[in-house]
């Protein structure tokens, strides 16, 4: 390792990373744990269209404060 690199690395989940990015532009949000919100239990995409991916990975949710948006779900398709 280089002398300028820290010895420890802080592991952050995707919701925590996005929450940090939103706080930089002045948007308050809170990262939620995976599978703790009812929104995550449903289907992500409809199966009626051929472009809809079959495999989708849930990365977690953000609760946005002081906004018309309640929750933002982070998913990965592919």
C-alpha positions in Angstrom: 0.0 0.0 0.0 1.0 3.6 -0.6 1.6 5.9 2.3 -1.3 8.1 1.3 -3.9 5.2 1.4 -5.7 4.6 4.7 -5.1 1.3 6.5 -8.8 0.6 7.0 -11.7 0.6 4.6 -15.2 1.5 5.5 -17.7 -0.8 3.9 -20.9 0.9 2.7 -24.0 -0.6 1.1 -25.5 0.9 -2.0 -28.2 2.7 -0.1 -25.6 4.3 2.2 -23.5 5.4 -0.9 -26.6 7.0 -2.5 -27.6 8.6 0.7 -24.1 10.2 1.0 -24.4 11.4 -2.6 -27.8 12.9 -2.0 -26.6 14.7 1.2 -23.9 16.4 -0.9 -26.6 18.1 -3.0 -28.8 18.9 0.1 -31.3 16.1 -0.1 -32.0 14.4 3.2 -32.4 10.6 3.1 -32.0 7.6 5.2 -30.6 4.2 4.1 -32.9 1.2 4.9 -31.7 -2.3 5.5 -32.4 -4.8 2.7 -35.7 -6.7 3.0 -37.1 -4.5 5.8 -39.6 -2.5 3.6 -42.8 -4.0 2.1 -42.0 -2.4 -1.3 -39.2 -4.9 -1.8 -41.4 -8.0 -1.7 -43.2 -7.4 -5.0 -42.2 -8.0 -8.6 -39.9 -5.4 -10.1 -40.9 -5.7 -13.7 -43.9 -7.0 -15.6 -43.4 -10.2 -17.6 -45.6 -9.2 -20.5 -42.8 -7.5 -22.5 -39.9 -9.2 -24.1 -37.4 -6.5 -23.0 -38.2 -7.0 -19.3 -35.3 -8.7 -17.6 -35.8 -12.0 -15.8 -33.1 -11.6 -13.1 -33.3 -8.6 -10.8 -31.2 -8.0 -7.7 -32.5 -5.9 -4.8 -29.8 -3.6 -3.5 -32.0 -1.8 -0.8 -34.1 1.3 -0.3 -33.7 4.9 0.6 -36.3 6.9 2.6 -36.3 10.5 1.2 -37.3 13.1 3.7 -39.1 16.5 3.1 -40.1 15.4 -0.4 -43.1 14.0 -2.3 -41.1 10.8 -2.9 -41.3 8.4 0.0 -39.0 5.6 -0.9 -36.5 4.9 -3.7 -35.7 1.3 -4.4 -32.2 0.4 -5.8 -32.3 -2.6 -8.1 -29.8 -4.1 -10.5 -31.0 -5.9 -13.6 -29.2 -8.4 -15.7 
